[in-house]
Amino acid sequence: MKRYVVLHNIRSAHNVGSIFRTADGAGVSALYISGYTPAPTDRFGRTRGEIAKTSLGATQTMPYEVWEDADALVAHLKEQGVRVVAVEQTPQAIAFDTCTFEGDVAFVFGNEVTGIDVDMLARCDAHIHIPMHGKKESLNVSVCAGVVLFRHTGTRG
């Protein structure tokens, strides 16, 4: 059972670095970057300081790939038998803590403000969400990733 993370259109380098660190700690097999999500290195091969700082070295230990074409990325994952699951508040989303996933799964996390775009949502096999009980409608994407990954990677008690 492998778990993957797809970061699609994340805008904050700090969130990307934090998710790298969380993914490493949760035992994620690999991380995929798509859309305009910043990668640990820029197109000139220079290290992005914000990602390096918040990842605390996880960009060196966590395997990752950058995919310009989100369609091709999802097709690649599905060809490998990976179930692609959007973490987003949608009408068909089920609570993250009421479901289990057999086999390999890639969890897709999206933009901090607009969420996962409709095209990416349509490509996903399922949608899950974290029920919110306060006045705020959502968590920071890096916090959300931590909650979901530690619930669905088998690393929890």
N, C-alpha and C positions, 0 to 999 in steps of 0.2 A: 504494500500500500504506500504509494508515493503521494506527496502533497506538493503542489506548486503554487506560486503566486504570480498573478498578472497585474502589473500596475499600468493602467490605461488612462492617459491624460491627467496624471497627477501634476499639479503645478509647482508644489513646494519641494525644493531639494531637501529641506529638513525632514519632511515627511518621508521622502524616499529613503534617506539614510536611516531613519528610525525603523522603517519597515524592514530594511535589510537586516538590521540588528535583531529585530523580533523574529524574522523568518529563520535566521541562523539559530536562535535560541529555541525555537519551536521544532526544529528538525526538518524544515522544508527542504526538498531536494534541489529546487532551482527556482529562480525568479526570472520573469520575463517583463521587459519594458516595452511599451508600445505607445503610439500617439506622440504627444509632446512631452511625455514624462522625461525629466532629465536623467541621464545615465551617470554612473560614477565618474566617467571621463567624458570630456567634450569631444567634438569632432576632430580636434587637433591632438587628442591623446592626453590632454592636461587633466589632472585630477580636480574634481569639483570639491572645493573646501567644505561647503556646507554638508554635502553627503558624507565626506570622509569624517568630519567631526561627529555627526550624529550617529553614524554607523559603528563608530569605535573599532574599525578594522574589519567589520563584517563583509565589506565589499571585496576583501581579499580572501575570505573563506566561503562565501556564498556564491555558488555558480550562478551566472546570469547571462542572458542574451538580450540584445536589442533587436526588435522587429519593427521595421517601418510600416509594414502592412499588417494591420490587425486582422483582416480576413485570412491572410496566409497563416498567421500565428494560430488562430483558433482552428483552422483546418489542419494544421500540423499536429496540434495537441489531440484533436479528435482522431486523426489517423493513427496516433499512438495508443488509442484506447482510453484517453484521459477525458473524464467528464468535466465540463466547463461550467462553473457555478458563479453567477453574479452575486455579489454582496451589495444589495441595493433594496431600497424600500419601493416595491412595486405591488400592484394589486394581487399578483400571483405569488409573491414571496411568502415563504414559510419561516417561522421563527428558527433561528440558527441552532437553538438548543433543543429542538424537538425532532431533529432529523439526524440520520446517520448516513454515511457514504461508504459504500464498499468500493474497492478498487482505487485507481488513481484519480485524483481530483485536482483541478486548477481553480483557485479562488480568484475572481476578478474584483479589483478595487479601483474605483474611479475618482473623478475630479472632486475636490474638496467642497465646491459650491454647487455644481450642477449634477454631480453623481456620474453614473455610467450612461453614456449616450445611447439613444434608442437603437442604433445600428449594432452596437456591441451587445446590448441586452437581447436583441433578437437572435444573435449567434449562440447565446448561452443555453445550456441544457436545463438549467434550473435557476431560481432566484431565492436567496435567503436574506433575512434581515435580523437586526438586533432590536427587540422590542424596547421602546423608550417609555419610561414612567414619569419623567419630570416634564418641565415646560419646554425643554429643547427637543428638537425633532431628530437629532443625529449626534453621533460622536465624531471626534476628529478621525480622519481616515487611518492614521497610524494606531490610534487606540482601538479602533474597530478591527483592524488587522490582528492586533494582539488577542483580542477577545475571541475572534473566530478561529484563528490558527491554533491557539492552545486548546480550544474545544475540539477541533477536528484533526489534530495531528497525532493523537495518541500519546502525547507527552504529559498530559495531565494525570494526576494521581489516580 
